[in-house]
Amino acid sequence: MSSAAAAAAGIIAGRVLEAGLLLEAFGNARTVRNSNSSRFGKWQTLHFSASGRVAGCSIAHFLLETSRVSSHPAGERNYHIFYQLLGGASAKQRAAWRLKPQAEAHAYARWTPAEPPLKQQRGAMAKEATPQAEAYVGGKDDAAGWVETCSRLTALGFSDAQREAAFTVLAAVLALGDVSFKEGGRGRGGSDAAAPAEPAAADGAASLLGVRSSALVLALTTRRVVAGGEAVTVHLDTAAAAAARDDLARRVYSALWSHVLGRVNEALGGGGGEARTIGLLDVFGFESFERNGFEQLCINYANEVLQGWFMDALIKREQAEYAREGVVCDHIEYPSNAEQVSMLGGKGGIFALLDEECRIPRGSDEALVEKMHAVFEKSRPGLYSRARFGAGAAGAALAAEVGPETLFCVRHYAEEVQYTARGWLDKNRSAVRHEVTELLAGSDYPLLSLPSGAALEAPPLSTGQSSRAPSVSGVFRESLRSLGAALLVTQQHFVRCIKPNSTKTPHSLDAAYVQRQLRYLGVGAVLEIGRAGYQVKLPYASFLGRYRCVVFDQPGLLDGPPREAAERLLRAAAGKLDGNPDWLASREAQLGTSKLFMRPAVAAALDVPRLAARRRAAVAVQAVARARLGRRIAALLRTHRPALDAATAALAADGAPRPLFEAESSLDRASKGLRQAQRGFAAARLPAALEVPPLPRMRERLEAVGAEVSALERGLSAEKRALRALELEVQKAEADKLLFATAEARAALKRASDDMGSLASSLGSDYEGEHHSPRLAAFHELKSALADATDAACGLTCELIAALGAAQGLVDERFGTMLSEWEERMALERAAKEGARLEVAAAEEEWLCGQADSGAIEQRKVAFRNALDPRSLV
C-alpha cells in the first residue's frame, strides 16, 4: 500500500473514533444507573481493505428514545448536547439562540431530583442533591464537552454554516419546550381553545425554526379533520396543544439526529466496495425501573431477541463440537426464550395488539391492556400477569398515579417487569399531522423541510390513521429482523461488560449490583446450557492422568490406546460403586473422538474413589515425612540438651560474673535449638487422627524442654537484674566516698594556704631579738596540712593528686628560698651589731689612751677597722 493510501486509511480510522463520540453527545444521556447511557441502538460496519486497513464505515441506528426530548424521568437528564449547548455557548451565541442563563430555566433541560424510594433502591444517584451536580458527566463538565463536540463536527466535514444550522435547530427544540398555553376562548364544539401564554416565547421558537410565528401557533393549537368530504379545523385545548408541542419537538430532534447521522456516514466513506467487514452491535441493556413505559418494552424486546441469538450461538457451538466428536445429542433439551420473543413481537403478540389498537379510530391505552389480559393471561400464565397491588408489590406505588387499568407484568429472561401503558398509542403512531408537515416544509432550514425517513412521512388526510403508515414498533421490529439476517452470515462474538459498582468508586464491589447485571445480561443462560449438555469434557490423556489412581491395583487396564483405556477405567470405576451404573448405556457419559464427555453427576461419582485413593496416598506420604521430621527433632533435642544443662549449672553457682555469662551463652544456644525444633514440628502438623504414637510423646517432651528453657531464661533475667542493682549500689557508695574525700582535701588545702600566707608574713617582717625569731611552728603546720591533704586525696582522681603534689612542691621551694634569705639576713644583722659594739669600744679606748704614744694609737685603729669588717665575722 502506498503512503497516500495508508494516510487515507488513518484519516478514516480517526473519523470513525470521532463519529462514535459525536453520536454519544446527541444520543446518550444520564440515567439513574449510568452517567453516559446510550439511548439508541447502533449497528456499525467497518470495511477493511485487502491489506487489513480501515477502508470505510457505515452506521445504522434504530429506536432513538425521542420521548426523552420532551420529558425525562426524575433523577435523569436530557441528551448531553442540550447541556453542552447551554454550558459552552458564547455570549453572542446565547443571545442569537435565545438561551437562558441557567439550564433550569428551560423546561426540557430542567433536572428534578429522584424520589427517595428510587434513590434508596438504586443508590446510583444518592450523591446528587442539586441541579448543579448535573453539570458534570463522567468527570468532564459540559463546557468542555461543547468544545469537543464542535471540534468533532468540523473534523467530520460540517461547515460553519451547517454547524450553525444544527445548533440553531437544537436551540429551537429548547425554545419549543418553553412555549406554554392558556385558555384563549371557546373553540368548535364548545371546547376551551388554547392560545400561547407568552407570545414572545412562541415568536422566539418560530424564529429559531425558520417559520412564521402565526404558522407555528396555528400548527400547535389546531387540527384539521375531514368530515363528510369537508375539511374542518378543530381547536385544541391546552393539554392537546402541549402534547402537539412536545410531538413537534420530538420530530424536530429526530430530524436533526437523522441529519447528523447522514452527514457522519458521508464523512466515513461508506463501504468502499470492500467485502471484508466487522460489525459492531451496541444496544441498550435490559431496563427495569419503577415506571416502565413504551421505550422500556422496546428495549427489553430487543434484549430478548439478542438473548435468543446469544443462546442459539452457544447451543450451535455445543452441537458443532458434539458433531465433530461423534457424540449423540438429540436427547438434550436446551433452555430457550422463544416464548417471550413470540409473546412480545410475534403474530398476535403485544406489539401486534398495539398496532391494531392504533388503527382503531377510538382506540385507547386502557382498551389495549384489557385485550392483553384477555389474550395472554390464560395462554401465557407464566410469562404474563396483571399488576399486583398487595403490600410491597411494585404496582402499588403506581396504581394511584396512572391507574390500575394500564398496568401489566411480563416475565422476561432476566426478571419480571411491570409496565404502564399510559400514552403508548400516541408514542407508537408514526404518522405526522398534516399541520406539522406543512410547518416544517416551510422552514428556512433544509434539514427540517425535507422528510427524514418514514417517521416524517405524512399520510393522506383522513378521519383516522392510515393502516399503510408504519408504526414505531413495526419499524423497530423490522430493523431487528434485518439485523438478525446480517448476523446470521457472520461469526458472532458476544462481549459482556460488568461494572463493579454504580458510584464509580475504585476498589469497591457491590455484590447485589453485579448480580443484577449478570442476570440482565443473561449470563445465567451459559450455565443452563452447560448443565443441559455434557459439562465435563476431558481429553483422554487428561482423563487417564486424573483418574488412574482409581485402578492402581489393576495397572493392566491402562494399557492400549487412550480411548479404550478410558473406557475400561470408566467401567472399572463404575463397578466399585453401589449399583454398578452403566454410564455409557444411559448416555450419562459418551466417548468422543478425542474427548470423554460426562455429566457432572458422573464426574462427582468418579471423584469418590479418586479422593479415597488420594487420602490413602497422603497418609502414607505424611507418615514418612513425620517420621523423618521426628528423628530430626530428636537429634536437635539431644544436641542442645548439654547447653541447657550448662546453663542450669551456671545459674546454680555463686553469683560470680563469669558463671552468669556462661549461663547466658549456653541458654542462647539452647533457645535457638528449641525454636528450630518447634518450627520443624509445626511445619509437619497433621490432624490428630493421622498422627503416629511417638509424635505426641515427642511433642510433650518438646513442650517440657520449652518450659524448662523458659524457667532458665526467667532465672537468668532475675540474676542479671540483681547484679545490676548491686553494681549501682557500689557505684553510689564510691561516689559518696569520693565526694567526702574531696571536701576534706579542699579544707586541708585551704588551711595550708592560710598557714603559708601567715608564714610569708612572718618571714617578711623585721627579726629583732628572740621575739622576732622565725616561726618554725608555722612551717611544720603547713607541712602537716599538706600531708593531711595528701592522705585525704588517697584514691581520688589523678587531677586532684597532681594538684596536691604541685602545691607541696611549690611550698617546699618557697620555704627553701625564704630560709636562705633569712639566714643571710641574720648574719648581716649580727655583723652590724658586732661592728657597732666594737666602734663604741674603740671610741672609749681612744679617749682613755689619749695620753699614749701615737704609734700605739695607730695600731689600735687598724685593729678596730679590721674588727668592723662583717665578712671577717661570717
WOSULCOR-V944952 format. One record per backbone hydrogen bond with DSSP energy under -0.5 kcal/mol. CO is the residue of the C=O (numbers start at 1). NH is the residue of the N-H. E is the energy in kcal/mol with one decimal. If there is no record, write none. Layout:
((CO,NH,E) (CO,NH,E))
//
This chain:
((2,6,-2.2) (3,7,-2.4) (4,8,-2.1) (5,9,-2.4) (6,10,-2.1) (7,11,-2.0) (8,12,-2.2) (9,13,-2.4) (10,14,-2.2) (11,15,-2.1) (12,16,-2.3) (13,17,-1.7) (14,18,-2.1) (15,19,-2.8) (16,20,-1.9) (17,21,-1.6) (18,22,-2.2) (19,23,-2.5) (20,24,-1.3) (21,25,-1.3) (22,26,-1.3) (23,27,-2.4) (24,28,-1.9) (25,81,-1.9) (27,39,-2.3) (28,80,-2.1) (29,31,-0.5) (29,37,-2.2) (30,77,-2.3) (34,31,-3.2) (34,37,-0.8) (37,29,-2.4) (39,65,-2.0) (41,62,-1.7) (42,44,-0.6) (42,282,-2.8) (43,45,-0.5) (43,60,-2.4) (44,46,-0.6) (44,280,-3.2) (45,47,-0.5) (45,58,-2.0) (46,278,-2.0) (47,55,-3.3) (47,56,-1.3) (48,276,-0.6) (49,52,-1.7) (53,49,-2.9) (56,47,-2.6) (57,270,-1.0) (58,45,-2.9) (60,43,-3.1) (62,41,-2.5) (64,66,-2.1) (65,68,-1.1) (66,69,-1.6) (66,70,-0.6) (67,71,-1.7) (73,76,-1.7) (78,30,-0.6) (79,82,-1.3) (79,83,-0.8) (80,84,-2.2) (81,85,-2.3) (82,86,-2.1) (83,87,-2.0) (84,88,-1.9) (85,89,-1.5) (90,94,-2.7) (91,95,-1.8) (92,96,-2.1) (93,97,-2.5) (94,99,-2.4) (95,98,-0.7) (102,105,-1.4) (103,106,-1.6) (106,109,-0.6) (106,110,-0.6) (107,110,-0.7) (112,75,-3.4) (115,118,-0.6) (115,119,-2.1) (116,120,-2.7) (117,121,-2.1) (118,122,-2.7) (118,123,-0.5) (119,123,-2.0) (123,126,-0.6) (125,128,-1.7) (127,129,-0.8) (130,133,-1.1) (131,134,-1.7) (132,135,-1.6) (133,136,-0.9) (135,142,-1.5) (137,140,-1.4) (140,137,-2.3) (141,145,-1.7) (142,146,-2.1) (143,147,-1.6) (144,148,-2.0) (145,149,-2.5) (146,150,-2.4) (147,151,-2.0) (148,152,-2.3) (149,153,-2.3) (150,154,-1.9) (151,155,-2.3) (152,156,-1.7) (153,158,-2.5) (154,157,-1.6) (159,163,-2.6) (160,164,-2.3) (161,165,-2.4) (162,166,-2.2) (163,167,-2.1) (164,168,-2.0) (165,169,-2.3) (166,170,-1.9) (167,171,-2.3) (168,172,-1.9) (169,173,-1.6) (170,174,-1.4) (171,175,-2.3) (172,176,-2.3) (173,177,-1.5) (174,178,-0.8) (175,178,-0.6) (176,179,-1.6) (178,180,-0.6) (180,197,-2.6) (180,198,-0.6) (182,195,-2.5) (185,193,-2.9) (187,190,-1.8) (188,191,-0.6) (191,187,-3.8) (191,193,-0.7) (193,184,-4.0) (193,185,-0.6) (195,182,-3.0) (198,201,-1.1) (198,202,-1.4) (199,203,-2.6) (200,204,-2.4) (201,205,-2.2) (202,206,-2.4) (203,207,-2.4) (204,208,-2.0) (205,209,-1.9) (206,210,-0.9) (206,211,-2.4) (210,444,-0.6) (212,216,-1.9) (213,217,-2.5) (214,218,-2.4) (215,219,-2.1) (216,220,-1.7) (217,221,-1.6) (218,222,-1.3) (221,236,-3.2) (223,234,-3.9) (225,227,-0.6) (225,232,-4.1) (227,230,-1.0) (230,227,-3.1) (232,225,-2.9) (232,234,-0.5) (234,223,-2.3) (236,194,-2.4) (237,241,-2.5) (238,242,-2.3) (239,243,-2.1) (240,244,-2.4) (241,245,-2.4) (242,246,-2.4) (243,247,-2.3) (244,248,-2.3) (245,249,-2.3) (246,250,-2.3) (247,251,-2.2) (248,252,-2.6) (249,253,-2.4) (250,254,-2.4) (251,255,-2.3) (252,256,-2.3) (253,257,-2.7) (254,258,-2.4) (255,259,-2.2) (256,260,-2.6) (257,261,-2.6) (258,262,-2.3) (259,263,-2.2) (260,264,-2.2) (261,265,-2.3) (262,266,-1.9) (263,267,-2.0) (264,268,-1.7) (265,269,-0.6) (265,270,-0.9) (266,269,-0.8) (268,57,-1.0) (269,272,-0.5) (271,274,-1.4) (275,277,-0.8) (276,48,-3.0) (278,46,-3.0) (279,281,-0.5) (280,44,-2.9) (280,282,-0.6) (281,283,-0.5) (282,42,-2.4) (292,420,-2.8) (293,297,-1.8) (294,298,-2.1) (295,299,-2.6) (296,300,-2.8) (297,301,-2.1) (298,302,-2.3) (299,303,-2.0) (300,304,-2.1) (301,305,-2.4) (302,306,-2.5) (303,307,-2.5) (304,308,-2.1) (305,309,-2.2) (306,310,-2.7) (307,311,-2.7) (308,312,-2.6) (309,313,-2.5) (310,314,-2.1) (311,315,-2.8) (312,316,-2.8) (313,317,-2.0) (314,318,-2.3) (315,319,-3.0) (316,320,-2.4) (317,321,-2.0) (318,322,-2.3) (319,323,-2.3) (320,324,-2.1) (321,325,-2.0) (322,326,-0.8) (322,327,-2.8) (323,326,-0.5) (329,332,-1.4) (332,334,-0.6) (337,341,-2.0) (338,342,-2.4) (339,343,-2.6) (340,344,-1.9) (341,345,-2.7) (341,346,-0.5) (342,346,-1.6) (343,350,-2.4) (344,351,-2.3) (346,349,-2.1) (349,353,-2.4) (350,354,-2.1) (351,355,-2.5) (352,356,-2.2) (353,357,-2.3) (354,358,-1.8) (355,359,-1.2) (356,360,-0.7) (357,360,-0.6) (360,363,-1.7) (364,368,-1.8) (365,369,-2.0) (366,370,-2.1) (367,371,-2.1) (368,372,-2.0) (369,373,-2.4) (370,374,-2.2) (371,375,-2.2) (372,376,-2.8) (372,377,-0.5) (373,377,-1.5) (375,379,-0.7) (376,380,-2.3) (378,381,-0.5) (380,383,-1.0) (380,384,-2.3) (383,411,-3.2) (385,409,-2.9) (388,395,-0.9) (390,393,-2.0) (393,396,-0.9) (394,397,-0.6) (394,398,-0.5) (395,399,-1.5) (396,400,-0.6) (398,402,-2.7) (398,403,-0.8) (399,403,-1.2) (403,406,-1.1) (404,407,-1.2) (406,421,-3.0) (407,387,-0.7) (408,419,-3.1) (409,385,-1.9) (410,412,-0.9) (410,417,-2.6) (415,412,-1.9) (417,410,-2.4) (418,292,-0.5) (419,408,-1.9) (421,424,-1.7) (423,427,-1.7) (424,428,-2.1) (425,429,-1.5) (428,472,-2.7) (433,436,-0.5) (433,437,-2.0) (434,438,-2.3) (435,439,-2.0) (436,440,-2.6) (437,441,-1.9) (438,442,-1.1) (439,442,-0.6) (440,443,-1.4) (444,446,-0.6) (445,448,-1.9) (445,449,-1.7) (446,450,-1.8) (453,456,-1.6) (454,457,-1.1) (456,458,-0.7) (466,469,-1.1) (468,470,-0.6) (471,475,-2.5) (472,476,-2.2) (473,477,-2.6) (474,478,-2.2) (475,479,-2.1) (476,480,-1.9) (477,481,-2.1) (478,482,-2.3) (479,483,-2.2) (480,484,-2.5) (481,485,-2.1) (482,486,-1.8) (483,487,-2.2) (484,488,-1.7) (485,489,-0.6) (486,489,-0.6) (487,490,-1.7) (490,492,-0.7) (495,497,-0.5) (496,498,-0.5) (500,510,-3.0) (505,508,-0.8) (508,510,-0.5) (509,511,-0.9) (510,514,-2.5) (511,515,-2.7) (512,516,-2.1) (513,517,-1.8) (514,518,-2.5) (515,519,-2.0) (516,520,-2.7) (517,521,-2.4) (518,523,-2.0) (518,524,-0.6) (519,522,-0.9) (522,525,-1.2) (523,526,-1.2) (523,527,-0.9) (524,528,-2.2) (525,529,-2.7) (526,530,-2.1) (527,531,-2.6) (528,532,-1.9) (529,533,-1.6) (533,535,-1.0) (535,537,-0.6) (536,598,-2.8) (538,596,-2.9) (539,543,-2.6) (540,544,-2.8) (541,545,-2.3) (542,546,-1.8) (543,547,-2.3) (544,548,-1.4) (547,550,-1.6) (548,551,-1.3) (549,552,-1.0) (551,554,-1.5) (554,557,-1.8) (555,558,-1.3) (556,559,-1.3) (561,565,-2.5) (562,566,-2.6) (563,567,-1.9) (564,568,-2.4) (565,569,-2.6) (566,570,-2.5) (567,571,-2.3) (568,572,-2.5) (569,573,-2.6) (570,574,-2.0) (571,575,-1.9) (572,576,-0.8) (573,576,-0.8) (574,577,-1.4) (577,580,-1.4) (581,583,-0.9) (582,586,-1.7) (583,588,-1.7) (583,589,-1.4) (584,587,-0.8) (588,599,-1.8) (590,592,-0.7) (590,597,-2.9) (594,540,-1.4) (595,592,-2.7) (595,597,-0.5) (596,538,-2.2) (597,590,-2.5) (598,536,-2.2) (599,602,-0.8) (599,603,-1.8) (600,604,-2.4) (601,605,-2.0) (602,606,-2.3) (603,607,-1.5) (604,608,-0.6) (605,608,-0.8) (605,609,-0.7) (606,610,-1.4) (607,611,-2.6) (608,612,-1.8) (609,613,-2.4) (610,614,-2.1) (611,615,-2.2) (612,616,-2.1) (613,617,-2.4) (614,618,-2.4) (615,619,-2.4) (616,620,-2.1) (617,621,-2.5) (618,622,-2.6) (619,623,-2.3) (620,624,-2.0) (621,625,-2.3) (622,626,-2.9) (623,627,-2.3) (624,628,-2.3) (625,629,-2.3) (626,630,-2.9) (627,631,-2.2) (628,632,-1.8) (629,633,-2.2) (630,634,-2.6) (631,635,-2.3) (632,636,-2.0) (633,637,-2.4) (634,638,-2.5) (635,639,-2.2) (636,640,-2.2) (637,641,-0.9) (638,642,-0.5) (640,644,-1.4) (641,645,-2.4) (642,646,-2.8) (643,647,-2.1) (644,648,-2.4) (645,649,-2.6) (646,650,-2.4) (647,651,-2.0) (648,652,-1.6) (649,653,-1.1) (654,656,-2.2) (656,660,-1.4) (657,661,-2.3) (658,662,-2.4) (659,663,-2.6) (660,664,-2.1) (661,665,-2.3) (662,666,-2.4) (663,667,-2.7) (664,668,-2.0) (665,669,-1.9) (666,670,-2.3) (667,671,-2.5) (668,672,-2.4) (669,673,-2.1) (670,674,-2.3) (671,675,-2.7) (672,676,-2.2) (673,677,-2.3) (674,678,-2.6) (675,679,-2.5) (676,680,-2.1) (677,681,-2.2) (678,682,-2.5) (679,683,-2.0) (680,684,-0.7) (681,684,-0.7) (682,685,-1.2) (687,690,-1.5) (687,691,-0.5) (688,691,-0.8) (692,695,-1.1) (692,696,-0.6) (693,696,-0.5) (693,697,-0.9) (694,698,-2.6) (695,699,-2.5) (696,700,-2.5) (697,701,-2.6) (698,702,-2.5) (699,703,-2.4) (700,704,-2.4) (701,705,-2.7) (702,706,-2.3) (703,707,-2.3) (704,708,-2.4) (705,709,-2.8) (706,710,-2.3) (707,711,-2.3) (708,712,-2.5) (709,713,-2.6) (710,714,-2.3) (711,715,-2.5) (712,716,-2.9) (713,717,-2.1) (714,718,-2.0) (715,719,-2.5) (716,720,-2.3) (717,721,-2.1) (718,722,-2.4) (719,723,-2.6) (720,724,-2.0) (721,725,-2.0) (722,726,-2.3) (723,727,-2.3) (724,728,-2.0) (725,729,-2.0) (726,730,-2.4) (727,731,-2.4) (728,732,-2.0) (729,733,-2.4) (730,734,-2.6) (731,735,-1.9) (732,736,-2.3) (733,737,-2.5) (734,738,-2.3) (735,739,-2.2) (736,740,-2.2) (737,741,-2.7) (738,742,-2.3) (739,743,-2.0) (740,744,-2.2) (741,745,-2.6) (742,746,-2.3) (743,747,-2.0) (744,748,-2.5) (745,749,-2.6) (746,750,-2.0) (747,751,-2.3) (748,752,-2.7) (749,753,-2.7) (750,754,-2.2) (751,755,-2.6) (752,756,-2.5) (753,757,-1.9) (754,758,-2.2) (755,759,-2.7) (756,760,-2.3) (757,761,-1.9) (758,762,-2.2) (759,763,-2.5) (760,764,-1.6) (762,765,-0.7) (766,768,-0.7) (768,772,-0.9) (769,772,-0.6) (770,773,-1.4) (774,776,-1.5) (775,778,-0.5) (775,779,-1.2) (776,780,-2.2) (777,781,-2.3) (778,782,-2.5) (779,783,-2.6) (780,784,-2.4) (781,785,-2.7) (782,786,-2.3) (783,787,-2.3) (784,788,-2.5) (785,789,-2.6) (786,790,-2.4) (787,791,-2.4) (788,792,-2.7) (789,793,-1.8) (791,794,-1.4) (793,796,-2.2) (797,801,-1.9) (798,802,-2.5) (799,803,-2.0) (800,804,-2.3) (801,805,-2.3) (802,806,-2.3) (803,807,-2.1) (804,808,-2.4) (805,809,-2.4) (806,810,-2.2) (807,811,-2.2) (808,812,-2.5) (809,813,-2.5) (810,814,-2.5) (811,815,-2.7) (812,816,-2.2) (813,817,-2.1) (814,818,-2.4) (815,819,-2.2) (816,820,-2.1) (817,821,-2.3) (818,822,-2.2) (819,823,-2.3) (820,824,-2.3) (821,825,-2.2) (822,826,-2.4) (823,827,-2.0) (824,828,-2.0) (825,829,-2.3) (826,830,-2.2) (827,831,-2.4) (828,832,-2.4) (829,833,-2.4) (830,834,-2.3) (831,835,-2.5) (832,836,-2.2) (833,837,-2.1) (834,838,-2.5) (835,839,-2.6) (836,840,-2.1) (837,841,-2.2) (838,842,-2.8) (839,843,-2.0) (840,844,-2.2) (841,845,-2.5) (842,846,-3.0) (843,847,-1.9) (844,848,-2.0) (845,849,-2.2) (847,850,-1.0) (849,852,-1.2) (853,857,-1.5) (854,858,-2.6) (855,859,-2.2) (856,860,-1.9) (857,861,-1.4) (858,862,-1.8) (859,863,-2.0) (860,864,-1.7) (861,865,-2.7) (862,866,-2.4) (863,867,-1.8) (864,868,-1.2) (865,869,-0.6) (866,869,-1.1) (868,870,-0.5) (869,872,-1.0) (870,873,-1.2) (870,874,-0.7))
//
